Amino acid sequence: MLNRPDKSIRERLSKLESHLNNENPLLLDVISRFKKLDTVAYKMGLLDTKESYATSIPWWPLVSVLGTFSAGKSSFINNFLGNKLQLTGNQAVDDKFTVVTYSSSKENRVLPGVALNSDPRFPFYQMSDEIDKVASGEGRRIDAYLQMKTSHSDKISGKIIIDSPGFDADEQRNAILRLTDHIVDLSDLVLVFFDARHPEPGAMQDTLDHLVGNTINRSDSEKFLYILNQIDTAAQEDNPEAVVAAWQRALAAKGLTAGRFYSIYNQDLAVPIEDEAVRKRFERKCKQDKAAIYERIHQVEVERSYRIVGALETIASDIENQVVPIVKDAMTRWLKLVLTLDAVAAGVFVVAMSVLAQWFDVWKLFLYDFDNDTVWSSIKLGVVLIAFAVVHFSARSFSARMIAKKIINKVNIDKNLAGKSREARTLAGNIKQAFLKNTQPLRSIFRPMPVGWSMRSKRILAEVSGDASEFIQTMNDRYTKPSGEKQQEEVVSEGLEKR
């Protein structure tokens, strides 16, 4: 395996650098640090040369909107953007994942799924392959699952919103859940919508199971906001608070007892509320919750920058503290298993020859007379050596496969940023592949250190970790100023201007 990225990766990184130079120069230097990590990963076998840590992480802030088909997801997006981009209705109107992105054109456009599947800048790059894994042949119908829409709204500038189909339909269910898991892993913020008209657990069981039960133990669970939409319909109830209480009980039944819960509705489409006191209370609550949600959406750009730099530090740490120990332990177990199998094979051979020696003079096969019979002795020696080599390398191959399976079961897959769910793969790369690189035929089984792990590798990781800390400090200086120096400078400058 070559230790440098192939042409396609170099081109993708070049385009990414051009984008960051225009959009977020602060992260431009982070790319070069990812490239340093790539060199270590290529040598160790953690990455293929067609991969890069920089391309496994989404650089655009992502907000995903999930929930049942009637929960008002599309209406919320339209209201947020300030124009009617998404179709709305009480029944399932849009059965595709829709990526909403900014465009300088004032005209809204709808682009097919292939626009996302073939463009590495967007979150569904090569998603047809993933769909094929759960529904054979469906990857060719990528346009049936994905679409992209453009909006001229400034609110979407610098970020991407993903609207999902509902979880109610059984058709294409496995593929939809696979795509949902993918965008949840990539997203900086996940808005989970529920319908206040059907707050009982039975009506939203699928959403509860997949989006609540499966997320409460995630390390990034704070990025999930749970929203009870169309709460205006509860205003006609004798006890409107009971609707919210029923919803929260359903969430608690799945283990979610803490978190951010919101109750909102679209005031342009609201059911008339005759009681003025109730109406004002609903409007006040809706306004407060919407403002909080919009503020979180606005903050994803800052959060994404911290997440990317955090990923840089995490990868450097994981390679040294997680990958190397796992690979070294696997190599030790592999060595012991190979030697054990070699010893067993040798023992079986000796016993078999001893038994055969009672009837045949088999030991003559191992007598060599190179002085008088060079050719025949050379042939016999060659056959014996080949036989022993076949047994030994078969033991190596078998042992490697057995140990690799144990690595798959041992690795704790962290998908929070990478969005990967491939076997034995962490944010740091493919540990199984790294181990198998140490079991290649021409590599001695007695080498104690993994391929590519050296003092130079350690030095690179230490440099990257140090740089990551400096990047964090730089961002802190941009967004915070505990000393108040900046504010004081601004006051002084304002005073000078007045003079």
C-alpha positions in Angstrom: 0.0 0.0 0.0 1.3 3.4 -0.9 1.8 5.9 1.8 0.3 8.9 0.0 -3.2 9.8 -1.1 -4.3 9.1 -4.6 -5.3 11.8 -7.1 -9.0 11.9 -6.2 -8.3 12.6 -2.5 -5.8 15.3 -3.4 -8.4 17.0 -5.6 -11.1 16.8 -2.9 -8.8 18.3 -0.3 -7.8 21.0 -2.7 -11.5 21.9 -3.3 -12.1 21.8 0.4 -9.2 24.2 1.1 -10.6 26.6 -1.5 -14.0 26.5 0.2 -12.6 27.1 3.6 -10.4 30.0 2.4 -13.6 31.8 1.4 -16.0 30.6 4.2 -13.9 29.9 7.3 -10.2 30.6 7.0 -9.8 29.7 10.7 -10.1 26.0 9.8 -7.8 26.2 6.8 -4.7 25.2 8.8 -6.7 22.3 10.3 -6.6 20.6 6.8 -2.8 20.4 6.9 -2.9 18.7 10.3 -5.4 16.1 9.0 -2.9 15.5 6.2 -0.2 14.8 8.8 -2.5 12.3 10.5 -3.2 10.7 7.1 0.5 9.9 6.6 0.6 8.0 9.8 -2.7 6.2 9.0 -1.5 5.2 5.5 1.6 3.6 6.9 -0.3 1.8 9.7 -3.1 0.6 7.4 -5.8 2.5 9.2 -6.8 4.3 6.0 -6.8 3.4 2.3 -5.1 5.8 0.0 -8.6 6.7 -1.3 -9.5 7.9 2.1 -8.6 10.9 4.3 -9.6 11.9 7.8 -10.5 15.3 6.4 -13.1 13.8 4.1 -14.7 11.5 6.7 -15.9 14.5 8.6 -18.6 16.9 7.4 -17.2 20.5 7.3 -20.6 22.1 6.7 -22.8 22.6 9.7 -25.8 20.2 9.5 -29.2 20.5 11.0 -31.5 17.5 10.5 -35.3 17.5 11.0 -36.8 14.2 11.9 -40.2 12.8 13.0 -43.5 11.4 11.9 -45.0 12.5 8.5 -47.7 14.7 10.1 -45.6 16.5 12.7 -45.2 19.7 10.7 -41.5 19.4 9.9 -41.8 21.0 6.4 -43.9 23.8 7.7 -41.3 24.5 10.3 -38.6 24.7 7.7 -40.7 27.0 5.5 -41.4 29.2 8.5 -37.7 29.3 9.4 -36.5 30.1 5.8 -39.3 32.7 5.3 -40.5 31.1 2.0 -42.5 28.1 0.9 -39.8 25.7 -0.1 -41.2 22.4 1.2 -44.6 21.0 0.3 -46.9 20.6 3.3 -50.0 18.6 4.2 -51.6 16.3 6.8 -50.7 13.3 4.8 -47.2 12.2 3.6 -46.3 14.8 1.0 -42.6 14.2 0.5 -41.2 10.7 0.9 -37.6 11.7 0.2 -34.7 13.0 2.2 -34.3 16.6 1.2 -31.1 18.5 1.6 -31.8 22.2 1.7 -28.8 24.5 0.9 -28.2 28.1 0.1 -28.1 29.5 -3.5 -27.3 33.0 -4.7 -30.2 32.6 -7.2 -33.5 33.9 -6.0 -35.3 31.0 -7.8 -35.8 27.8 -5.7 -34.5 24.8 -7.5 -35.1 21.0 -7.0 -32.1 18.8 -8.0 -32.2 15.0 -8.2 -30.6 12.6 -5.7 -27.6 11.9 -8.0 -26.5 15.5 -7.3 -25.9 14.5 -3.7 -24.7 10.9 -4.4 -21.9 12.1 -6.7 -20.7 15.3 -4.9 -18.3 14.7 -2.0 -19.1 18.1 -0.5 -22.6 17.0 0.6 -23.5 14.5 3.4 -25.0 11.8 1.1 -21.9 11.2 -1.0 -21.9 7.6 -2.4 -25.0 6.8 -0.3 -26.2 4.5 -3.1 -23.6 2.0 -2.0 -25.0 2.1 1.6 -28.6 1.7 0.3 -27.5 -1.4 -1.7 -26.3 -3.0 1.5 -29.7 -3.0 3.1 -31.8 -3.3 -0.1 -30.0 -4.9 -3.0 -30.4 -3.0 -6.3 -32.1 0.0 -4.6 -28.9 2.1 -4.9 -29.7 2.5 -8.6 -32.9 4.3 -7.5 -31.1 7.0 -5.6 -33.5 9.6 -6.9 -36.3 7.8 -5.1 -34.6 8.4 -1.8 -32.8 11.8 -2.1 -33.3 15.2 -3.5 -31.7 18.6 -3.0 -33.4 22.0 -2.9 -31.9 25.4 -3.0 -33.0 28.6 -1.2 -32.0 32.2 -1.3 -32.7 32.7 2.4 -29.8 34.2 4.3 -30.8 32.0 7.3 -29.5 28.9 5.4 -26.2 30.5 4.3 -23.3 28.6 5.7 -25.2 25.6 6.8 -27.3 22.7 5.5 -30.8 21.5 6.7 -31.9 18.0 6.0 -35.7 17.3 6.0 -36.5 13.6 6.4 -39.6 11.6 5.4 -41.8 10.3 8.1 -41.2 7.0 9.9 -44.7 5.7 9.4 -44.5 4.0 6.0 -43.3 0.4 5.8 -42.1 0.6 2.2 -38.4 1.2 1.9 -38.2 1.2 5.7 -34.8 -0.4 6.1 -33.2 2.0 3.6 -34.8 5.0 5.2 -33.6 4.0 8.7 -30.1 3.5 7.3 -30.2 7.0 5.9 -31.6 8.4 9.1 -28.8 6.9 11.1 -26.3 8.3 8.7 -27.6 11.9 9.0 -28.0 11.7 12.8 -24.3 10.7 13.0 -23.3 13.6 10.8 -25.6 16.3 12.2 -24.6 19.0 14.7 -28.2 19.5 15.7 -31.1 17.1 15.4 -34.7 18.4 15.7 -37.1 15.5 16.6 -40.7 16.5 15.9 -43.8 15.0 17.3 -47.5 15.7 16.5 -49.5 17.3 19.3 -52.6 15.9 17.7 -51.4 12.4 18.3 -49.2 12.6 21.4 -50.0 9.1 22.7 -47.2 6.5 22.5 -48.9 4.2 20.0 -49.0 6.9 17.3 -45.4 7.7 17.5 -43.9 4.3 18.6 -41.5 4.1 15.6 -40.1 7.6 16.3 -39.8 6.9 20.0 -38.0 3.6 19.4 -35.5 4.8 16.8 -34.9 8.4 17.8 -35.3 8.4 21.5 -34.5 4.9 22.8 -31.4 4.7 20.6 -30.0 8.1 21.4 -30.2 8.7 25.1 -26.9 6.9 25.8 -25.0 8.7 23.0 -22.1 10.9 24.0 -23.5 13.7 21.8 -27.1 13.4 23.1 -27.1 17.1 23.8 -27.5 17.8 20.1 -31.1 16.4 20.2 -34.0 18.8 20.7 -37.5 17.2 21.2 -40.3 19.4 19.8 -44.1 18.9 20.2 -45.4 20.7 17.2 -48.9 22.0 16.4 -49.6 22.5 20.1 -52.3 25.0 19.2 -54.7 22.1 18.6 -54.5 21.4 22.3 -55.9 24.8 23.2 -59.5 23.5 22.8 -58.9 20.8 25.4 -60.1 21.2 28.9 -56.6 20.7 30.1 -54.0 21.6 27.4 -51.1 20.8 29.8 -52.3 17.2 29.8 -51.3 16.8 26.1 -47.7 18.0 26.9 -47.6 15.7 30.0 -48.7 12.7 27.9 -45.9 13.4 25.4 -43.3 13.8 28.1 -44.5 10.5 29.8 -44.0 8.7 26.5 -40.5 10.1 26.2 -39.7 9.1 29.9 -40.9 5.6 29.2 -38.1 5.3 26.7 -35.6 6.5 29.3 -35.5 10.2 28.4 -36.1 12.0 31.7 -33.9 15.0 31.0 -33.3 17.2 28.0 -34.7 20.2 26.1 -38.4 19.9 25.3 -40.2 22.5 23.2 -43.9 23.2 22.4 -44.5 25.3 19.2 -47.0 25.8 16.4 -47.2 27.7 13.1 -49.1 30.9 14.0 -49.9 31.5 10.3 -51.8 28.1 10.2 -53.0 28.0 13.8 -56.4 26.9 14.9 -58.3 30.0 16.2 -58.0 30.3 20.0 -61.0 32.2 21.3 -59.9 32.5 25.0 -57.6 35.5 24.9 -55.8 34.5 28.1 -55.1 31.0 26.7 -54.1 32.5 23.3 -51.6 34.9 24.9 -50.1 32.1 27.0 -49.7 29.8 23.9 -48.3 32.6 21.8 -45.8 33.6 24.6 -44.6 30.0 25.0 -44.4 29.4 21.3 -42.3 32.6 20.8 -39.9 31.7 23.6 -39.4 28.1 22.3 -39.0 29.1 18.7 -36.4 31.7 19.7 -34.5 29.1 21.6 -34.6 26.7 18.7 -33.5 29.3 16.1 -30.7 30.3 18.4 -29.4 26.7 18.5 -29.6 26.5 14.7 -27.6 29.7 14.5 -25.0 28.3 16.9 -24.2 25.2 14.8 -21.6 27.0 12.8 -19.6 27.7 15.9 -20.2 24.2 17.3 -19.1 22.6 14.0 -15.7 24.4 14.2 -15.1 23.1 17.7 -16.2 19.6 16.7 -13.8 19.5 13.8 -10.8 20.6 15.8 -12.0 18.2 18.6 -12.0 15.4 16.0 -8.4 16.3 15.1 -7.3 15.9 18.7 -9.5 12.8 19.2 -8.0 11.0 16.2 -4.4 11.7 17.3 -5.2 10.5 20.8 -7.1 7.4 19.6 -4.3 6.3 17.3 -1.8 6.2 20.2 -4.0 5.3 23.1 -6.6 3.0 21.4 -5.4 1.7 18.1 -1.8 0.9 18.9 -2.6 -1.0 22.1 -5.3 -3.0 20.4 -3.1 -3.9 17.4 -0.2 -4.8 19.6 -2.4 -7.0 21.8 -3.8 -8.6 18.6 -0.3 -9.2 17.3 0.8 -10.9 20.5 -2.2 -13.2 20.5 -1.7 -13.9 16.8 2.0 -14.9 17.4 1.0 -17.3 20.2 -1.8 -18.8 18.1 0.5 -19.3 15.1 3.3 -20.9 17.3 0.7 -23.1 18.9 -0.7 -24.3 15.6 2.8 -24.9 14.2 3.7 -26.9 17.3 0.5 -28.9 17.0 1.2 -29.5 13.3 4.7 -30.6 14.1 3.5 -33.0 16.8 0.9 -34.5 14.5 3.6 -35.0 11.9 6.0 -36.7 14.2 3.3 -39.0 15.6 2.1 -39.9 12.1 5.7 -40.6 10.9 6.3 -42.7 13.9 3.2 -44.8 13.2 4.1 -45.2 9.6 7.7 -46.1 10.4 6.4 -49.5 11.9 5.6 -50.6 8.3 7.6 -48.3 6.1 11.0 -46.8 6.2 9.6 -43.3 6.0 12.5 -41.6 7.7 14.6 -42.2 4.6 12.7 -39.3 3.1 14.6 -37.0 5.4 18.1 -38.4 4.6 20.0 -36.2 2.1 23.2 -37.2 0.3 24.2 -34.1 -1.7 27.6 -35.6 -2.5 26.4 -38.6 -4.4 22.8 -37.7 -5.3 22.5 -33.9 -5.4 19.4 -33.7 -7.6 17.2 -36.1 -5.7 18.3 -34.7 -2.3 17.6 -31.2 -3.5 14.1 -32.2 -4.7 13.3 -34.0 -1.4 14.5 -31.0 0.7 12.5 -28.6 -1.5 9.3 -30.6 -1.1 9.8 -30.8 2.7 10.4 -27.0 3.0 7.4 -26.2 0.8 5.2 -28.5 2.9 6.4 -26.8 6.1 5.9 -23.4 4.5 2.3 -24.3 3.5 1.5 -25.4 7.0 3.1 -22.4 8.6 1.5 -19.8 6.3 -1.9 -21.5 6.5 -1.6 -21.2 10.3 -0.7 -17.5 10.0 -3.7 -16.9 7.7 -6.2 -18.8 9.8 -4.9 -17.2 13.0 -5.1 -13.7 11.5 -8.8 -14.3 10.5 -9.7 -15.5 14.0 -8.0 -12.6 15.8 -9.5 -10.1 13.3 -13.0 -11.3 14.2 -12.3 -10.7 17.9 -11.1 -7.1 17.0 -14.5 -6.5 15.4 -16.3 -7.5 18.6 -13.9 -5.6 20.8 -13.8 -2.2 19.1 -16.2 0.4 20.5 -17.4 2.2 17.4 -17.5 6.0 17.8 -19.7 7.4 15.0 -20.4 10.9 16.4 -18.5 12.7 13.7 -17.4 10.1 11.2 -20.8 8.7 10.5 -19.3 5.4 9.8 -20.8 2.0 10.8 -18.3 -0.3 9.0 -17.0 -3.2 11.1 -14.0 -2.6 13.4 -13.9 1.1 12.4 -13.5 4.0 14.7 -13.0 7.7 14.0 -9.3 6.8 13.8 -9.8 4.4 11.0 -10.1 0.6 10.4 -8.3 -1.2 13.2 -9.0 -4.6 11.6 -7.2 -3.5 8.4 -4.3 -2.1 10.5 -3.9 -5.5 12.3 -4.1 -7.5 9.0 -1.3 -5.4 7.5 1.0 -6.8 10.2 0.2 -10.4 9.1 1.4 -10.1 5.6 3.5 -13.1 4.4 6.8 -11.3 4.2 6.6 -9.8 7.6 8.1 -11.7 10.6 5.7 -12.9 13.3 8.3 -11.8 15.9 8.2 -8.1 15.2 6.8 -6.4 18.4 5.8 -3.0 16.9 2.9 -2.5 14.5 3.6 -1.5 10.9 4.1 2.3 10.6 4.4 2.9 14.3 7.7 4.6 15.2 9.2 7.5 17.0 8.4 9.7 14.0 4.7 8.7 14.2 4.6 9.5 17.9 6.2 12.9 17.2 3.6 13.7 14.5 0.7 12.8 16.8 2.2 15.0 19.6 2.6 17.9 17.2 -1.0 17.5 15.9 -2.4 17.4 19.5 -0.5 20.5 20.4 -1.7 22.3 17.3 -5.3 21.2 18.1 -5.0 22.9 21.5 -3.8 26.1 19.9 -6.7 26.0 17.4 -9.1 25.7 20.3 -7.4 28.7 22.0 -7.6 30.7 18.8 -11.4 30.0 18.5 -11.8 30.9 22.2 -10.1 34.2 21.6 -12.5 34.9 18.8 -15.7 34.0 20.6 -14.8 34.8 24.2 -12.8 37.3 26.2 -13.0 36.6 30.0 -10.6 39.4 30.8 -12.8 42.0 29.1 -9.9 43.5 27.3 -11.6 43.7 24.0 -14.6 45.5 25.5 -12.3 48.0 27.1 -10.5 48.7 23.9 -13.9 49.2 22.2 -14.9 51.7 24.8 -11.6 53.6 24.5 -11.9 53.7 20.7 -15.5 54.9 20.9 -14.4 57.7 23.2 -11.6 58.8 20.8 -14.1 58.8 18.0 -16.4 61.1 19.9 -13.6 63.5 20.5 
